[in-house]
Every structure is written in structure tokens, then in C-alpha cells.
Amino acid sequence: MSQKAKRKKKAKIKKVSFKDKDWYEIITPKLFKFKPIGEILGLDNTVLGRTVEALLFDFTDDFNDINLKLRFKVINVNPETKKCETIFIGHQYTNDFVRSLVGRGATKIQTIQNLTTKDGFVFRVTTICSTIKRARSSQIVLIRKISRDILKEFAKSLNHEKFIIGMIYGEFQNQIARVSKTIYPLSSSKLIKSVLISFPEGIKDKAVSPDEQFEIVEVDVKRSRKSEIKRTERINVKKFVKKNTHTTNNKKEETSNFD
């Protein structure tokens, strides 16, 4: 037999024409008030499982939220109404915004941890804390421990709806900064990324307001003499911020004069 006869015949794949496809409207979960965020083209079986991104700005109309992307995954398709139900699967800040968080001469303190909420949702959360100036290794260890412990306490006591609100609206990062600044002054503290790893079946979202109140989490911080700020390292934060804003304003004036 010839080699051509030995070769298995490839199954012909039927191409789907553009006319056979339909537009499906993407509906966010109840946590985001079932807001439609766009449309996708496809078939019933091809639309299922797709991921869609939207900006937090689309929900708040606040330009401070334009750097935060929310991700949703299609979990159910209604062929009659042409609408897709989704689930929140994570968030992420844009790369240029993350790069701007860490200034020259500062220390970047990053933590990545898996957190299980009260109702069994597992999220992988990435946190970044940036100091005003360079911190010592003992101070870095303490700040990293603070961010881990605070997020663990929130995950144990909150359902996934309120946990998501705390991540994307800045409540968790504010509480991390509140405790960490007693170790070393921070210029920023952000939960830059989250990914939904697993979730129990049959659980539906509940409506939670972005203005929901959170309890203040206290963390037991065991300080050492090495982690204490020395007199030569002490920073007047107000003067430091004023100095930086003054230099940036001067640069803007120089560029405007040049133009």
C-alpha cells in the first residue's frame, strides 16, 4: 500500500457561516445589579465558557476606577432571550498603573496567597505595598505578614460577595496600609490582582452595596529592635509629599514653557 493510503483521512470540519451565528448579551451577576456589559457573537455551545472584561469605571462612573479591569465568565446561556449569565472570576489593574505604584528608591513588597471565604470560594490574591524609601528586610517581613494576616481574617469572616466588594473598592488595602504604616511609611497599598480558583456549585450571588461597612481588623504585630525605624531613617511624610509635588509641578512648568 502506498503511504497516501496509510494516512488517515482527516475528518472534514464543517465551517460555521456568519449567518448561523447570533449576538448574545452579557449580563453581570446580581452583585453588580445584572448590568449588561456588551455583546458577543457565536453559537450556544461556543459562547459558553467565554471570559469578558469590563472596567470598574463602567459601574461607578468614577475616573479613579478606570485602571481596574473586572473579569466575568459565561456560565449559562439562554437561547430564547439571547442572554448570558456570568460569574465574577477576578480583577486586575493595568500594567502601566502597577508600574507607577513603585517609585525610585522605594521597596516593593509583594504577597501572593490563596484565600477561602466563609462560603467556600477560593481566590488567589496578589497584593503590593510600596514604601516611600528603601525599607530593611526585617520591616519587609513584618509588612508582608500584616497583609497576609489581615486578608486571612477577612476571608474567614466574609461571604464571597462582600469579599469581592472589599477587594475592588479598596477597603482591604486601606486596612493593610493603616497597620503597615506603623512599621514603615507607605506610598501605596493595592490588591492588584485576584483570580477565582474554585467555587461550590449551586450558590447564587446576593446583592451587596459598595458602601457596605467593614469591621476594623486588628493584627498582633510582634516587633523586634531590627524592625524599628531608626532616628536616621525617620521621614517627615508631609514634607516628603510636598517636596515631590513641588518637583513635579516645576517639571510641568518647564515642559509648558518649552512648548
N, C-alpha and C positions, 0 to 999 in steps of 0.2 A: 504493500500500500504506500502511496505517496505521502509525503509529510503534510500536504494540504488536507488529505483525508483524515489523518490522525488528529489534526487540530479540531478542537471542539468548536462547534458553531456558537458564536455569541448570540445570546438572546437579544432580539431587537427591542429596544426601549421605545415605547410609544411616546412621542413628544406631545406635550400638552400645549395647545394653542392659546393665544392670548384671550380669545373669545370664551374659552371654557373657565377662565379664572374670574373671581369676584373680589370686590373690595369689602374688607371686614373692618369694623370699627373697634378700636382698642379701648376697653373700659377698665379704669383703675379699681383697686379693691375698695371696700367700704371705708377703710381707714382714710382714704383720700377722696371720699364722698362720691365715688363712682364717676369721677370726671373723665370724659373722653380725651385722649391724648394724641389721636391720629388714626390713620387707616393703613392697612397693609393689603397687598394683592396676593392672592393664592387660592388654593383649594381647601376643603375642610380638613383633609389629612395633612396638608403641608403647613398650614397656619399653626396647628397645634404644636406647642413647644418652642415657638419663636420667642426671642427676647427683644424688648423695646426699651429705648431710653427716653427720658424726659428730664427737663431741668426743674429744680425746685422753684425757680422763678415762675414757672407756668402755674404753680399753685398759690404762690404768695404775692406775686407782682412786686417783689422787693428786689432791687438790683444787687443787693448784697448776696443774694442766693443764686446768682447767675453762674457761678463756678461749680455748683454742686449738681451732679447728674444722678438721677434715680433710675433703677433698672427693674423692669417688670417682665414676667414670663407668662405666656398664654397657657392656661391650664384647662380651659373649656371653651368650646365653640358652639354657638347656636346657629345652625344653617338657615333657619327661618328668618330670624331678625338680623342675621349677618353681624353679630356682635360677639366679641371675645372677652371672656373673663380672665383676669390676670392675678398674679400674686407678686408681692414685693420680694425681690431676691437680692437686693443690696444697693449700695450707693458708692460714689467715688467722686473726689474733687478732680478738677482738670490738672494736667501735669504742670502747666505754667504757674498755676496758683500754688501748688505744692512746693515748687522750686522757690517761690517768693517768700515762703514762710521762714526759711533759714537764711539769716544774714551773714555777712562776712565776719569771721572771728567768733561765731556762735557755735553752740553744740547742739546737734540733732539727736534727740532721744526717741527711739522708735520701739514700739512694742507690738507684737502680733500674738493674739490669743483667741482660743475658741471659747465661746460663752454660751451656756444653755439657759434659756429663760424659764420662767416658772411653769409655762405650759408646754415645754419640750422643744421649742425652736432652737436650733444651734446656728449661731452666727460666728464667722471669723472676722474679727475686728482689728484694724490697723490704726494705731494712734501715734501721733508725732507731737513731741514737745520741743520747743526751741528756746534756748536760753539767750539772754541779752549778750553775754560774753561767754568765754570758754569756761565750762564747769569741770570740776575734778571728778575722777572715776567714782569716788565714794558718793558724791552728790548725784551722779547719773544713776547709780544703783538704787538710791532712795527714791528718786523721781519715777523711775521705771516701776518700782514696787508699788508706789502710790497709785499710779494709773491702772495697774493690774487689779489691785485690791478694790478700788472704787467701782470699776466696771463689773467685777465679780459680785459685789454686794447688790448692785442694781439688777443684774441678770437674775439673781436668786429670788428677788422680791417682786419682779415685774412680769406681766404677760408681754407677749411679743409686740402687741400694738403700742403699748406705752414705751417699750424699749426702743422701738423704731423712732417714735417721736423724740425721745431723748437723744438719739444718735444724730438725727438730721437737723434738729432745731437748736443744737448747741448746749443743752442742759448738762450733759455728761462732761464735755470739755471744760465748761465753766467750773464745775466742781473739782475736776482734776487740777486746774490752774489755781483754784483757791487754796488747796493744800500744798501743792508743789512750790508755790512762790515763797513759802516759809523756808524751803531748803535753798532755793536759788531763784532770782527773778527771771520770769519767763517773758519772752516777746510774743509767743503764740502757743496755743494748745488746740489740736484739731483731731477728730476722728476722721481720717482722710479716706478710709475705705471700709466697707463691710460686704460680706458675701454670705448668703444663706446656704448652709451646708446640708441640713436636713430639717424636716418638719413632720409632725404627726398628721396622719390622714383624718379627714372629717372635721377639722377645726376651721371655723369661719371667722373672718375679721369682725371686730367690733368698732363702733365709731368712737374715736378719742380726739379731743380737741387739742390743737397745738399749744394752747395756753394752759394745759394741764399742769397742776402743781406737783413738784417732786420733793421728797424729803431730803434733808441735808445728811449726807453720809460722812460719818467720822471714821477716820482710819488711824490705827495705832502706829505711829512712826517712831521707831527706835533710832534715835540719833547717836552718832559717835562723834568723837572730837575731830576726826578727819573730815566729817561731812559738814561741820560748822563753817560758816563764812568767816574768813579771816578779815582783820581790820584793813589790810591792804587790798582785799578783794571786794570790799563793800562798795555798792553802787548806789548813787542817788538816782533813782529811776526817773523822777520827774525831770531832773537836769539832763539826763541821758536822752530822754524822748524829745525834749525841747531842742537839744543840740542837733539831733538827727533831722527833725522837721525844719530847723533853720538852714541846714546844709542843703536839703532837698529843694527848699524854696529858692535858695541862691542859684542852684543849678538851673531851675526853671527860668529864672530871670535872665541868666546868661544865654540860654538857648533862645529865648524870645528876642533878646537884643540882637543875637546873631542872625535870626530870621529877618 
